[in-house]
C-alpha cells in the first residue's frame, strides 16, 4: 500500500490519540436505519484497526436521534472490546441508562451559542449547563470519565462568528462542574488556523490546560486538516475524526462531514506522529461501511487507497 514519506516537523506531539466518532456522530444522520449488527461490526473493525477510543453510541431519546435508538442493544455487543467506548448522555436519564450497561466514559454536549442551544437542546446556554451539572457530578461520583463537547466554537449559522470569550465561558463552566476533557467543535466548518490558535490561547489564559483539550473539525471549507495542524502546533494531542468522513450535524444544515480519520492518519504519518492505527485496515473498514451505506466514502484517502496503486513509491 502506498504511504507518505515521513518528514517529522519540530514542536509537534510525538503521539496523537484519535477520538473516533464515526459509529456515533457519523451514523446518526443516516436516513436509512443501519442494522445494529452492522454498527457493532463497524466498532469491532475500528478497534481491530488500532483505534483506542471509539465513540459507540448516544443515549438520547429515540425521538430525537432515531438512528441511535438501539443503544441498549448495541453497547453490550461491543463493551468488552479492548478500547475506550465513550457514549453521549443528554441528561440524568441518559446517564442512568448508560451506567446500567457498564459504560465508563460518557460525554455531555453543550453549545457556545444561544441559537444552537435552542435548536439542539431546546434550552438557553445557561439552562443547558444547569442540566449538565448534576449529570457530570453523578457520573464522576460513579467513577466515570466525563468529556464535555462544545458546539459552535468558531461560527454559528444563525449568529455568525462566535466571540472567543463566549466560547471560553462555556468551556470554563464545563471544567468547573467536573468535565475531565473538552472537545472544541467547529460544527459548521468555518474555523481557520489563526482562529484556532486564538481560542486555544484564550482557554490557556483562563486556566484550561492544553492537555485536556481535543479538537473536532468539520471540512465544510476544506480547512479541517489545516486547523488540526494549528492545534497540534499549540500542543493539542487529541483529535476527533470520523472513519470515512461520515457525519455532519442534524441541527446545522450547512455542516458537511467530519474530518476523515484516514485523511488525518495520512497527515500524521507523514509528520512522523504515532497514532497506533493501521491505515490499511482502517481504509478497508471504511470501504466496507460505504458498501453498506450504498455510496462512496467521502474520504479522499479512502478513495485513493481503495483503487489500484498508481505506481507511487512505497514507504521505505
C-alpha positions as CSV (number, residue, x, y, z in Angstrom):
1,X,0.0,0.0,0.0
2,X,1.3,3.5,-0.9
3,X,2.2,5.5,2.2
4,X,3.5,9.0,2.6
5,X,7.2,9.8,3.1
6,X,7.9,10.6,6.7
7,X,9.3,14.0,7.3
8,X,9.0,14.9,11.0
9,X,8.2,18.5,11.9
10,X,9.6,20.2,15.1
11,X,7.4,21.1,18.1
12,X,4.6,18.7,17.4
13,X,3.3,15.9,19.7
14,X,5.0,12.6,19.4
15,X,1.7,10.8,19.6
16,X,-1.9,11.8,18.9
17,X,-4.9,10.0,20.3
18,X,-7.7,9.8,17.7
19,X,-11.1,10.1,19.2
20,X,-13.1,8.1,16.6
21,X,-16.7,9.3,16.2
22,X,-17.8,7.5,13.1
23,X,-20.0,5.0,14.9
24,X,-22.0,7.7,16.7
25,X,-21.6,11.1,15.0
26,X,-21.0,9.5,11.6
27,X,-24.1,7.3,11.6
28,X,-26.6,9.4,13.5
29,X,-27.5,11.3,10.3
30,X,-28.2,8.3,8.1
31,X,-31.7,8.4,6.6
32,X,-32.0,4.6,6.4
33,X,-31.6,2.5,9.5
34,X,-28.2,0.8,9.9
35,X,-28.7,-2.6,11.4
36,X,-27.4,-2.9,15.0
37,X,-25.2,-5.9,13.9
38,X,-23.6,-3.8,11.2
39,X,-22.9,-1.0,13.7
40,X,-21.4,-3.5,16.2
41,X,-19.2,-4.9,13.4
42,X,-18.1,-1.4,12.5
43,X,-17.0,-0.7,16.0
44,X,-15.1,-4.0,16.2
45,X,-13.3,-3.4,12.9
46,X,-12.3,0.1,14.0
47,X,-10.8,-1.4,17.2
48,X,-9.1,-4.0,15.1
49,X,-7.5,-1.2,13.1
50,X,-5.9,0.1,16.2
51,X,-8.2,2.9,17.3
52,X,-8.2,3.0,21.1
53,X,-11.1,5.5,21.6
54,X,-14.3,4.8,19.7
55,X,-17.5,6.7,20.5
56,X,-20.0,3.9,20.4
57,X,-23.5,5.4,20.6
58,X,-25.7,8.0,22.2
59,X,-28.3,7.5,25.0
60,X,-30.6,10.3,23.8
61,X,-34.3,9.8,23.4
62,X,-35.0,7.8,20.2
63,X,-37.4,10.5,19.1
64,X,-34.5,13.0,18.6
65,X,-32.0,10.6,17.0
66,X,-33.8,7.6,15.7
67,X,-30.7,6.1,14.1
68,X,-29.2,5.5,17.6
69,X,-32.4,4.2,19.2
70,X,-30.7,0.8,19.6
71,X,-28.1,2.0,22.2
72,X,-29.3,-0.6,24.8
73,X,-28.8,-3.4,22.2
74,X,-25.6,-2.1,20.7
75,X,-23.5,-1.3,23.7
76,X,-23.5,-4.8,25.3
77,X,-22.3,-6.2,21.9
78,X,-19.1,-4.1,22.0
79,X,-18.4,-3.2,25.6
80,X,-15.8,-6.0,26.1
81,X,-13.5,-4.7,23.3
82,X,-10.0,-3.5,24.2
83,X,-10.9,0.1,23.6
84,X,-12.4,3.0,25.4
85,X,-16.1,3.3,24.3
86,X,-17.5,6.7,25.3
87,X,-21.2,7.3,24.9
88,X,-23.2,10.6,24.8
89,X,-25.7,11.3,27.6
90,X,-28.0,14.3,27.3
91,X,-29.4,14.2,30.9
92,X,-29.7,12.2,34.1
93,X,-32.0,9.6,32.4
94,X,-29.4,9.0,29.6
95,X,-26.6,8.7,32.2
96,X,-28.6,6.1,34.2
97,X,-29.2,4.1,31.1
98,X,-25.5,4.2,30.1
99,X,-24.2,3.4,33.6
100,X,-26.6,0.4,33.9
101,X,-25.0,-1.1,30.9
102,X,-21.5,-0.6,32.2
103,X,-20.4,2.5,30.4
104,X,-17.3,4.0,32.0
105,X,-16.8,7.0,29.7
106,X,-19.6,9.5,29.0
107,X,-19.9,12.8,27.3
108,X,-22.3,15.8,27.6
109,X,-22.8,18.2,24.8
110,X,-23.2,21.9,25.3
111,X,-23.4,24.9,22.9
112,X,-21.4,28.1,22.8
113,X,-24.3,30.0,21.2
114,X,-27.9,30.6,22.3
115,X,-29.3,29.9,18.8
116,X,-27.8,26.4,18.6
117,X,-28.6,25.6,22.3
118,X,-32.2,26.4,21.4
119,X,-32.2,24.3,18.2
120,X,-30.3,21.3,19.6
121,X,-31.3,21.3,23.3
122,X,-34.4,23.4,23.4
123,X,-32.8,25.4,26.3
124,X,-30.7,28.5,26.8
125,X,-26.9,28.0,27.2
126,X,-27.2,28.6,31.0
127,X,-30.2,26.3,31.3
128,X,-28.4,23.5,29.5
129,X,-25.3,23.9,31.7
130,X,-27.6,23.7,34.8
131,X,-29.0,20.4,33.5
132,X,-25.5,19.0,32.9
133,X,-24.1,20.0,36.3
134,X,-25.7,17.2,38.3
135,X,-25.2,14.7,35.5
136,X,-21.4,15.4,35.4
137,X,-21.2,15.3,39.2
138,X,-23.1,12.0,39.3
139,X,-21.0,10.4,36.6
140,X,-17.8,11.4,38.4
141,X,-19.2,10.0,41.7
142,X,-19.7,6.7,39.9
143,X,-16.1,6.7,38.7
144,X,-16.9,7.5,35.1
145,X,-14.7,9.7,32.9
146,X,-16.6,12.7,31.5
147,X,-16.0,14.6,28.3
148,X,-17.7,17.9,27.5
149,X,-18.5,18.7,23.9
150,X,-18.9,22.4,23.0
151,X,-20.6,23.0,19.7
152,X,-20.3,26.2,17.5
153,X,-17.0,27.2,18.9
154,X,-16.0,29.1,15.8
155,X,-19.2,30.0,14.0
156,X,-22.9,29.6,14.1
157,X,-25.3,29.5,11.1
158,X,-27.7,32.0,12.8
159,X,-25.3,34.2,14.8
160,X,-22.2,34.3,12.6
161,X,-18.7,34.4,14.1
162,X,-18.7,33.4,17.7
163,X,-16.7,35.7,20.1
164,X,-13.8,33.8,21.7
165,X,-14.7,34.9,25.3
166,X,-18.2,33.5,24.8
167,X,-16.7,30.0,24.0
168,X,-14.2,30.3,26.9
169,X,-17.1,30.9,29.3
170,X,-18.9,27.7,28.4
171,X,-15.7,25.7,28.4
172,X,-14.7,27.0,31.8
173,X,-18.2,26.2,33.2
174,X,-17.9,22.6,32.0
175,X,-14.5,22.2,33.6
176,X,-15.7,23.7,36.8
177,X,-18.6,21.2,37.1
178,X,-16.1,18.3,36.7
179,X,-15.5,17.5,33.0
180,X,-12.1,16.0,32.6
181,X,-11.8,16.7,28.8
182,X,-13.2,19.2,26.4
183,X,-13.9,18.8,22.7
184,X,-14.0,22.1,20.7
185,X,-16.4,21.7,17.9
186,X,-16.2,23.6,14.6
187,X,-19.8,22.5,13.9
188,X,-20.2,24.2,10.5
189,X,-16.6,24.1,9.5
190,X,-15.8,27.8,9.3
191,X,-12.7,27.9,11.5
192,X,-9.3,28.9,10.2
193,X,-5.9,28.3,11.8
194,X,-5.5,31.7,13.3
195,X,-8.9,31.5,14.9
196,X,-8.0,28.1,16.3
197,X,-4.8,29.4,17.9
198,X,-6.6,32.4,19.4
199,X,-9.2,30.2,21.1
200,X,-6.6,27.8,22.4
201,X,-4.5,30.7,23.8
202,X,-7.6,32.2,25.4
203,X,-8.5,28.9,27.1
204,X,-5.0,28.6,28.5
205,X,-5.2,32.1,29.8
206,X,-8.4,31.1,31.7
207,X,-6.7,28.1,33.3
208,X,-7.8,25.4,30.9
209,X,-4.7,23.4,30.1
210,X,-3.9,22.2,26.6
211,X,-3.7,18.5,27.7
212,X,-7.5,18.4,28.4
213,X,-8.5,19.8,25.1
214,X,-9.5,17.9,22.0
215,X,-10.5,19.4,18.6
216,X,-13.4,18.4,16.4
217,X,-13.3,20.0,12.9
218,X,-15.7,19.7,10.0
219,X,-14.4,20.1,6.5
220,X,-17.1,22.4,5.0
221,X,-14.5,24.8,3.6
222,X,-11.6,22.3,3.3
223,X,-9.9,23.6,6.4
224,X,-10.1,20.6,8.8
225,X,-6.5,19.4,8.3
226,X,-5.1,22.9,8.4
227,X,-7.0,23.6,11.6
228,X,-5.8,20.3,13.1
229,X,-2.2,21.2,12.3
230,X,-2.6,24.6,14.0
231,X,-4.0,22.8,17.1
232,X,-1.1,20.3,17.1
233,X,1.4,23.2,16.9
234,X,-0.3,24.5,20.1
235,X,0.3,21.2,21.8
236,X,-3.1,19.6,21.4
237,X,-2.8,15.8,21.1
238,X,-6.4,14.6,21.0
239,X,-8.2,14.9,17.7
240,X,-11.7,13.8,16.8
241,X,-12.3,12.2,13.5
242,X,-14.8,10.0,11.7
243,X,-13.9,6.9,9.7
244,X,-14.6,7.6,6.1
245,X,-15.5,11.2,6.8
246,X,-19.0,10.2,7.8
247,X,-21.4,12.6,9.6
248,X,-22.4,16.2,9.9
249,X,-24.9,17.7,12.3
250,X,-28.7,17.2,12.1
251,X,-29.4,20.6,13.6
252,X,-27.0,22.6,11.4
253,X,-27.8,22.0,7.8
254,X,-24.7,23.8,6.5
255,X,-22.4,21.3,8.3
256,X,-20.8,18.8,6.0
257,X,-18.8,15.8,7.1
258,X,-16.4,15.4,9.9
259,X,-12.6,15.3,9.3
260,X,-12.0,11.8,7.8
261,X,-9.9,9.6,10.1
262,X,-8.0,8.2,7.2
263,X,-7.0,11.7,6.0
264,X,-5.9,12.6,9.5
265,X,-3.8,9.4,9.8
266,X,-2.2,10.1,6.4
267,X,-1.1,13.5,7.5
268,X,0.1,12.4,11.0
269,X,2.0,9.5,9.5
270,X,3.8,11.9,7.1
271,X,4.7,14.1,10.1
272,X,6.1,11.1,12.0
273,X,3.4,11.3,14.6
274,X,2.4,7.9,16.1
275,X,-1.3,7.0,16.2
276,X,-1.2,3.3,16.6
277,X,-3.6,3.0,13.7
278,X,-3.2,0.5,10.8
279,X,-4.1,2.7,7.8
280,X,-4.8,-0.3,5.5
281,X,-7.2,-1.9,7.9
282,X,-8.9,1.4,8.6
283,X,-9.4,2.1,4.8
284,X,-10.8,-1.4,4.4
285,X,-13.2,-0.8,7.2
286,X,-14.5,2.5,5.8
287,X,-14.8,0.9,2.3
288,X,-16.8,-1.9,3.9
289,X,-19.1,0.6,5.6
290,X,-19.5,2.6,2.4
291,X,-20.8,-0.5,0.7
292,X,-23.4,-1.0,3.5
293,X,-24.4,2.7,3.1
294,X,-24.6,2.4,-0.6
295,X,-22.4,5.3,-1.6
296,X,-18.6,6.0,-1.9
297,X,-16.7,7.2,1.1
298,X,-16.2,11.0,1.3
299,X,-12.6,10.4,2.5
300,X,-10.0,11.3,-0.2
301,X,-7.6,8.9,1.3
302,X,-10.1,6.0,1.3
303,X,-10.8,6.8,-2.4
304,X,-7.2,7.0,-3.3
305,X,-6.1,3.8,-1.5
306,X,-9.1,1.8,-2.5
307,X,-8.1,2.0,-6.1
308,X,-5.2,0.0,-7.6
309,X,-1.8,1.5,-6.8
310,X,-0.8,4.0,-9.5
311,X,2.9,3.4,-9.2
312,X,3.7,5.9,-6.5
313,X,6.7,4.8,-4.4
314,X,6.1,2.7,-1.3
315,X,7.4,4.0,2.1
316,X,10.8,2.7,2.8
